[in-house]
């Protein structure tokens, strides 16, 4: 190996270690929230977020990470809003939500926006998450100028297999995603048992566009390194996900999303 190659390899190793270290030090709690609207009410919900809610979240100590709309009808296109907040801790999240709901500005906004009836079909779904030790540091300010297509993926593992799945992502999958132009945005695991703690991995990817995503996934799945890594990770106990346990939702960011 040449001196230049050796230095380059060393630099990449250091950068990789630094990335993992930064992720391991990220003690924030993330909150994935899913809203489903009454027919024809999505625009009203988006207007409420755009004009009021995102500002009030920041006022009460919540960090707006990203806001997205599903692209496919089967995933709720035209009726769902999916977004992620960051909190300094679980207790901070509880305090922030209490202050937000008691805020007269929010109460007036909610009342005005629902004068003709409720916007949501049912209460929002909320999932509290922590970052894995191999997740990139989530930084909305690092968004690109071009609007990307995002992909929210959720894997459900058999009992006792989450560590093996995380090891495969840590040691192989994330690097192979980068090789095939798939950008890793964040990797999380749920904090609560009733939301999948101990057997669920939720992660967010970004692609330049939908066509690129299709081509990248085809190249990734055909990559001999992936085939080898997958086989090695499953040699002692079968698949690391349960049947039907891989869910993918393609998303487009809203105009008010920090992460684009």
N, C-alpha and C positions, 0 to 999 in steps of 0.2 A: 504494500500500500504506500502511495506517495505521501510526502509530508503534507501537501495541500489536502489530499483526501482524508488523511488522518485528522487534520484540524477541522475540516468540514464535519466529519462524523462526530467529533467531540462537541462542536458547537450545537449540532442538532440534538445530541443527547442532553446537553445542558438546557437548551430551550425546552425540550420535552419535559425534563424534570421540573423546570420552573413552572411550566404550565400546570402540571399535576399538583405541584406544591401550592400554587395559588388557589386551585380548585379546592384542595384539602383544607385550606385556611378560610374558605368562604362559609361562614357560620350562619348566613342568612337563611331564613325560612321563605320558601316560595309558595304561592297560592295559585293554583290553576282553577279558574272559574268558568262555568259554562252556563249561558243563558239561552233559553228557548222562548221565542216570542209568540204571541197570538198571531193568527194570520194577518198579514199586512202591517204589522207593528214594528218590523225590524228598523225601518228608517227612523221611527220615533225614538227607539232605544238608542240608536247610534247618535242622533242629535242630542239626546240627554247626556250621553257620555262625552261627546265632542265639546258641548257648550258648558257643561257643569261638572260632571262626575269626576273626570280625570284630574281636574284642578282641585276638587275637594278631597280626593284621595291624597294628593301631595300635601295639602294643607294639614291633613291628619297623620302625616308620617309614613304613608304608604308609597312605595316606589312603583311607578308604572313601567312595566317591562315591555309588554307587547299586546296588541289587540288584533285579532284575526277573524276572518269569515271563512267558513268552509266553502270549497269550490264545487263540491259534488252534491247533488240533491239527496243522495243516499246518506250523506253525513250532515244534512241540515242546512244546505245552501238556501239562503233567503229567509231563514228563520232562526239561526243561531249566531251568537257571538261568543268567542272563546278568548279569554285573556289571562295574563299572568301578572301577578303583583309580587313584590319582594318586601319582606318585613325583617327588622333586625332580630326578632325572636318571636316565638309563639305567643308569649305574653304581650309583646308589643302589638302583635296583630289583633289580639283580643281588645286591647285598649284603643287601638286606632279605629276598629270597627264600631266600638261603642260610641266614641266621640263623633264619628262620621254620621251615624244614625241619629244622634241627638242634635246635630247641627241644624239650626233653623234654615240655613240656605238649602241644605239637602231636603228637608221636609217640605219646603215651599216648591222646590224643583220637582220632587216626586209628585206632589199633589197636582201641579200644573200639567205635568206630562201625562198624567193618568185621568185627566178631567173627563175624557170620553170612554174610560174603561181601563182595566189593567193591561199593562204591556206584556207581561210574562204569563206563560201558561202555568208554570209552577215555580216554586222558589229555586234560585240558582243552585247548581251543584258546585261544591267547593272541595278541593283536594289539597291538603298541605303536603309539601314536598321538601326534601333536603337534597343537596347536590351530591353526586358520587365523587369519589376521590380522583376520578379521571375526567371529570367534566371541565370544559373551558369555563373561565370566569364569565358570567353573564353580564355583558356591558352594552346596554342599548345604544350608548353614544358611539359604539363602534359600527353602527349600521352603515351599509353601503349607500351610495347615491341612487343606485338602481333598485327598484322595487323587486324583491325576490319572491319566489314561491316557497312556502314553508311546509314542512311535513311533521305532524305530531304523531309519534309512534308509541304504542304501549304494548309491552310484552308481559304475558303472564306465565310464570314458571311452575313446574311441578313442585311439590313440597321439598325444600332443602336444596333447590337448584339455582337460587338467585345468585349466590356467591360465584358459582361456575359461569353463569351468564355474564356477570360483571367482569370476571377475569378475562373472558373472551373479548369483551369490548375493550377492556383496558390494554390487553396485550396484542390484539390483532385488529378488531373491527374498526376502531376509530382511525387507525392509520390507513386502512384499506379504503375507508370512506374518502379520506383526503386524497388518496391516490386516484380515485375515480370522480373527483370534483364534486363530492358531496360534503357540504360544510356542516360540521358539528356545532350546534349552538349551545345546547345544554343537555345534561343527563341527570335525571332525578329518580329518587325512590320515595314512595309515600310514607308519611309519618304515622298514619293511623291504620289499625288492623282492618277496620271495616272499609277502608279505601285501598287495600291491597298491600299493606306493609308486609315485608318478608317474602313476597312472591311477585312483585311487580316492578318493572323498569319502564319509566316514561321518558322519552327523549324528543328533542326538537332538532330538526335538520333544516337546512336552507339550500335551495337550488336556484340557478339563474332563471329557469322557467320550467314548465311542465314537461316539455319535450326532452329537455336535458335531463330531467329527473328520470324519465323512462330509460334513456340511453345509459345513464350512470348506473342505475340498478341492474340493467342487463349485463354491463361490463363487470360490475362487482360480483354478481352471482356466478359468472363464468370464470372469474379469476382463480387460477390454480392455488394461490396462496389462501384465498377464502375457503375453497373446497377442502384444503388440507387442514386449516384451522378449525373448521366446523366439524370435520370428521374426528379430529383429535379430542375436541371438547366433549364429544358425545360417545366416545368409545366405551365408557364404563356405565352408561345408564340411559342411552337414548336421547331424544330431543330435549333441549333446554327450555322449550316452551310447550304448553299444553295444546292439544288440538284446538284450532281456532283461536289460539292465544296471541296472535300477532295482529294488531289493529293499526291501520294507517289512515290518517285524515290529512288531505292536502288543503292548505290554507292560503289566503291572500291577506296581507296586512290592511287594516283600515287606514284612512287618510290621517288619523290622529295617533296612530301607533308609533311609539318611540323606536321600536325595533322594526326596521324595514329591510 
